[in-house]
Amino acid sequence: MKIPKGIIIKVKKGIAGSFMACSALTSLLMIIVFINTYKTSKDTIALFFLFIIIISMMFLTYKIYRFYMNANASKDAILFKKTQKSPTPLSDKEKEHLIQEKIREQALKADLENKKQHEIKQSAAANLDALESVTDLSREDLEKMEQNIRRTFNKKHV
């Protein structure tokens, strides 16, 4: 069977592992058959040996069939087409529209990040106010403690 020129097939562990398992099973059964050669007639040994080869080849065929049927979603194979057409060139208006869309996405991400930072600062201030009302420490002392904790935490995780 000749592989079409338009497709490159990269095979990873799955098929090679299946083939090796079939080969190992066949070899093991061959050894068992040769050990039993002295006890039975040669016709039954030949038929049994042929039967084992047929079963192992059927298993390998089944594995290859499943491999090719699941090739798109499988991690075992990556199919590349050499003759893929390049995307059509975009007009100036389409390029400008894409650039504006990307700028909007970046601005939205920056806005969300600013909102998160603002919420974090508000919750930190609320926590400091709560600690100040519960303890006898002043706000400056609590801020110094917070900075010391952050420094030691950053030193441990860096």
N, C-alpha and C positions, 0 to 999 in steps of 0.2 A: 504494500500500500504506500503510495507516494503522498507526502504531505504537500498541500497546496502552497505555492510560493507566497501567497498573500498573508499567511498566518505563521507566526513563530510561536512555538509552544515551549514554555519553561516549566519543567516538571520538578516538583519539590519532594518532600518526604513521603507523601501518601502512596503514590504508585510504587516507588522504589521499595518502601516497606512492605507493601502487599506482595510484590514480586519476590522479595527475600523470604517472606513468610511461606509463600507457596513452594519456593525452592527448598527451604528447610524442611517443610512437611514432606515433600517428595523424597528428599534425601533420607530422612528418618525412616520413612516407610520402605524405601529401598533396602536400607540396612536390615530392617526387620525381615523383609522378604528373603534376603540373602542368608540370614541366619536360619530361617526356616527351610531353606533349599534342601537340606539333607533329609528332611522328614517327609516331604511331599513330592509328587511327580512334577516334572518340568513344565507340563502343559498348564497346570493350574497356577504355577508361579508366574508364567508369562502372561496369562490372562489377568491375574491379580495385579501385576506390575503395570500392565496396560490400563487397567481400571483406575489405578492410583494416578497415573499420569493424566488421564482424561478428567478425573475429578479436580485435580489441582489446576489444570488449564481452564476448566469451567469457572473455578473460583477466580482465577486471574482475569478471565474475560469479564466476569461480573464486576470486578473491581474497576477495570478499565471503563466499562460501560457507565458505571456510577460516576467515575471521575469526569468523563466527558459530558454527562448529563448535568452535573453540578458545577461545570467549569466556571460559569459566570459568578457564582456565589462562593466558590471554594477557595481556600487558601492554598490548595495543592497545585493549582495551575493559574497562570496568568496568560491570557491570550491577547496578543497584540496584532493588530492589522497593519501591515506595512503600507497598504494603499489607502490609508485614511486621507480624506480630503482636508485641506487646511480650511479653517473657518473663513467665511466671506469677509472681506475687508469692510470696516465700518465707515460710514460717512462722517463728515465733520460734526454734523448735528448730533449723531448718535454718540460719538466720542465725547462731545461736550456734555451731553446728558448723563453719560456714565460717570464722568469726572464729578459733575455736580452731585450726583447720587452718592458717590463715595465720600465727598466732602460733608454732605448732610449726615451720613452714617457716623463719620468721625466726630462731628459736632454733637450728635446725640449721645455718643459714648462718653465724650468729655463732660457733657451736661449731667449725665447720670452719675459719673464719678464724682463731680463736684457736689451733687446732692447727697451722695453717700458720705463724703468727707464732712459735709455740714452736719448731717445727722449724727455722725460719730462725735464731732466736737460738742454738739448739744447734749448728747447723752453723757459725755465725759464731764461737762460742766454740771449737769444735774447730779451725777454721782458725787462730784466734789462738794456740791451744796448739801447733799444728804449726809455725807461724812462729816462735814463741818458742823451740821446741826446735832449730830449724834455724839461726836467727840469734842474734846476741849481744845483741839488743835486749830490753828488759824488756816486760812486758805493758802497762804504762801507756804506754810509747812507741809500741807497736803500735796501741793504742786511739786515741792522738792522731793517728797517721798515718791510721788508718781514718776518723776524723772529718773530717780535712782533705780526704781524697779524696772523701768524701761531699758536703762543702760545695762543692768545685770542680765535682763532677759535677752537683749540683743547680743551680748557677749557670749552667752551660753549657746545661742542658736546660730552663731556665725562661724 
